[in-house]
Amino acid sequence: MTTSPLNFPANRPIDVACLGRLAVDLYAQQIGCSLEEAHSFAKYLGGSSGNMAFGTARLGLRSAMISRVGDEQNGRFLIDTLRLEGCDTSQIQIDPQRLTGMVLLGIKDKDTFPLLFARENCADMALDADAIDENFLARCRSLIITGTHLSAPGVLAASRRALDIAARHGVVRMLDIDYRPVLWGLTTRGDGETRYVASAEVSARLQAELHQFDLIIGTEEEWLIAGGVEGDLIESLRRVRACSQAVFVVKRGPLGCSLIEGPVPDRIDDAPTVMGERVEVLNVLGAGDAFASGLLAGLLRGKSLAESAAIANACGAIVVSRHGCAPAMPTRAELDHWFSGHRHTRPDHDAALSHLHRVSRARPAWPELCVLAYDHRSQFEDLAHETGAPLERLRTLKRLINEVVADVERDEGNAGRMGVLIDGRRDLGAEALHEATGRGWWIGRPIELPGSRPLRFDGTDSLATELQHWPLLHTVKCLVFYHPDDAQSLRDEQDAWLRQVWTATRASGHELLLEVIPPKDTLGPDDRGQAVVRAIQHFYDMGIKPEWWKVGAMSRANWEALDALVRDRDPWCRGAVILGLSQPLEQLVEAFAEAQAPVVKGFMIGRTVWAAPARAWLRGETDDRTFQAAVAQSFRALVAGWRRSRRAEHEAVAPQSATA
């Protein structure tokens, strides 16, 4: 294998630093209309450099972002998004006066993509050259800058300082020309869609900087503006070659890309060319950033220019089939799937690729889950009727339980492991749900109509419509009363509703927790989880792969069977958790000891913890503090029991391992 033509320094903690635009993309959700006709938008990370920082991090590189955002909600959203993906955000400057840039984007048809840049005096165009950190850049292997940050005096000064530092420390310097005429002041402000306007002034300003770069990436139109020879790609490339000894990468759309390491040939087809991937295009916006991300991922791992270009072409092809820029970026697992013989002209129709896109990207980690469940609706209403308490008291009750979870979370070892199940009904749990959101807890919300068999949704017939109003960090929890030996007609009906759940959550992006409980009257006396494992196998056969499973106590053998099933059918599954079914606390702790398979990540239990204290509180026999103390005591006992069961198993296995 030929190695990369670029001399990337080794043994540095940052693979690539991306300097340039970092903004919020607002993508029209209506496809096939103008921006004027669009009425709802999805919010994504955007900006060409931001997309590359995100894309390279998603591909496993140690990336960093050098830019500037406003001291406001959009700026924090961008930093949080990059940080979650694994990107270093320490060099993002915070502007106390300017707002973060925004772009409105639309998809009219496969050739028309209206853009409206809202970037008047925005934060990233005020990047402070003096704040560029030499010590940080000296720890980087490469630096990539986009053409927008050569377009105005302030950002040009910041780019030049970064390039000077990079040269002193042997950092490989790269340019993505990324020509946007509107950002050079060459079109009306509403014309962000135009990709090329000839300008001798822009060509001259670019040529004054090109000598500083080791690699330059651009479309054919972008090479025309860099070279300045109108209508002549080869002469434009030669004009750039007179300014720069960089490696040239010429992006040619569906044809792939041509690679020029030395003299420019007489015809572009005479240059080594890596053919593109054949896919149907939904949205070309972001394809170039995905291309650059894939190219860098290959080059920085020592692959040849041609091998890296093949990765780049695949990344661009996958992204053009999806909505958005940054969120459409593929992962390494997706590329492995793609190059293992699973190319698809409609990547969005490849179920395996779509699943990998959801599950192989960075997600909040939950190594253990100790969840207090108070999503119950009918059970709480029954308690109110039984005690004679007004139903509105239940809202207060659930808010009090929130504070119990917050209190237990403060115990040593509990941070990042707490969760809640709360309903979103306005007359019952919505207030508690809103208060719980944003505290860093795992949050699940039920969608099933309580007690329904066959499955029905609570309060809606259209789950997809309902999920439009849910925060993405809320996990969809669906309880289905299911036995694999139910009558065929009943199973068919339940399966149809579960397919709706699966389809809706895949479209919305919400994680799914599927809770499986066989009705008691369907279980034989010797069933210790066999029916649950069989039901889960059936759901996998249907193509349903939820992020979480929630099941009752089972025998050790059936936990191991479930573990093997999940590893075989969906190794990306988050895991399984144990439900309570109102069993005594001591009995649940005993059940934890049986659940030693790696698939088991924790528990989600409710009535065992709060039912008796809630009854007393609703009757007026105890005050708020006494109620919360009783709930906290039981919740802590469950957490302690769970942890003891893990330690006990480890201590039992350790001596055997040592002897072996």
NORGIDA-V690321 format. One record per backbone hydrogen bond with DSSP energy under -0.5 kcal/mol. CO is the residue of the C=O (numbers start at 1). NH is the residue of the N-H. If there is no record, write none. Layout:
co->(CO,CO)
nh->(NH,NH)
This chain:
co->(6,14,16,17,17,18,18,19,21,22,23,23,24,24,25,25,26,27,29,30,34,40,40,42,42,44,45,46,47,48,49,50,51,52,53,54,55,56,57,58,61,62,62,63,64,65,66,67,69,70,72,73,74,75,76,77,78,79,80,81,82,82,83,88,89,91,91,93,93,94,95,99,101,102,103,104,105,107,107,109,111,112,112,114,115,116,116,117,118,119,119,122,123,124,127,128,129,132,133,134,136,137,139,141,142,143,144,145,146,147,148,152,153,154,155,156,157,158,159,160,161,162,163,164,165,166,167,172,173,173,174,175,175,176,178,180,180,181,181,182,188,189,190,199,200,201,202,203,204,206,206,209,210,214,215,216,217,218,219,220,221,222,223,224,228,229,232,233,234,235,236,237,238,239,240,240,247,248,249,249,250,251,252,253,254,256,257,258,259,259,260,267,268,272,273,274,277,284,286,287,288,289,290,291,292,293,294,295,296,298,298,299,304,305,306,307,308,309,310,311,312,313,314,315,316,317,318,319,320,320,325,325,326,331,332,333,334,335,336,337,337,338,338,344,345,346,347,349,350,351,352,353,354,355,356,369,369,370,371,371,372,372,374,377,378,379,380,381,382,383,384,384,390,391,392,392,393,394,395,396,397,398,399,400,401,402,403,404,405,406,407,408,411,414,417,418,419,420,420,421,425,425,425,429,430,431,432,433,436,442,443,444,445,447,449,452,456,457,461,462,463,464,465,466,467,471,473,473,475,475,476,476,477,477,477,478,478,480,480,483,487,488,489,490,491,492,493,494,495,496,497,498,499,500,501,502,503,504,505,511,512,512,512,513,513,514,514,515,515,517,519,520,524,526,528,529,530,531,532,533,534,535,536,537,538,539,540,543,547,547,548,549,550,551,555,556,557,558,559,560,561,562,563,564,565,566,570,575,576,576,577,578,580,584,585,586,587,588,589,590,591,591,592,594,597,599,601,602,603,604,605,606,606,607,610,611,612,613,614,615,616,616,617,623,624,625,626,627,628,629,630,631,632,633,634,635,636,637,638,639,640,641,642,643,644,645,646,647,648,649,650,651,653,654,655,656)
nh->(8,141,64,19,144,20,66,146,50,101,25,46,26,103,27,44,105,42,31,107,38,29,30,27,44,25,326,23,51,52,53,54,55,56,57,58,59,61,60,332,63,15,16,88,18,67,20,93,95,72,76,77,78,79,80,81,82,83,84,85,86,87,86,65,92,67,93,69,95,96,71,123,24,118,26,116,28,32,33,112,113,108,109,106,192,104,118,119,102,121,122,125,126,127,129,131,132,134,137,138,139,140,14,172,17,174,19,176,149,150,151,156,157,158,159,160,161,162,163,164,165,166,167,168,169,171,170,143,214,215,145,177,217,147,180,183,184,184,186,185,191,117,192,203,204,205,206,207,208,209,210,212,213,247,175,249,177,251,223,224,225,226,227,228,230,232,236,237,238,239,240,241,242,243,243,244,216,260,218,251,258,220,255,256,276,252,274,250,261,272,248,270,271,259,275,257,279,287,290,291,292,293,294,295,296,297,298,299,300,301,303,302,308,309,310,311,312,313,314,315,316,317,318,319,320,321,321,322,282,283,328,329,329,335,336,337,338,339,340,340,342,341,342,347,280,349,350,351,354,355,356,357,358,359,360,371,603,419,373,605,374,421,423,381,382,383,384,385,386,387,388,389,393,394,395,396,397,398,399,400,401,402,403,404,405,406,407,408,409,410,410,411,414,417,370,442,372,422,444,374,428,429,430,433,434,435,436,437,439,420,475,422,477,458,452,481,449,459,463,466,467,468,468,469,470,474,443,475,445,477,478,513,447,448,479,480,515,482,517,486,491,492,493,494,495,496,497,498,499,500,501,502,503,504,505,506,507,508,509,476,514,547,548,478,515,516,550,480,517,482,522,523,527,528,555,533,534,535,536,537,538,539,540,541,542,544,543,545,574,575,514,577,516,579,559,560,561,562,563,564,565,566,567,568,569,570,573,549,601,602,551,604,583,588,589,590,591,592,593,594,594,595,595,596,600,576,369,578,371,580,373,609,610,611,614,615,616,617,618,619,621,622,620,627,628,629,630,631,632,633,634,635,636,637,638,639,640,641,642,643,644,645,646,647,648,649,650,651,652,653,654,655,657,658,659,660)
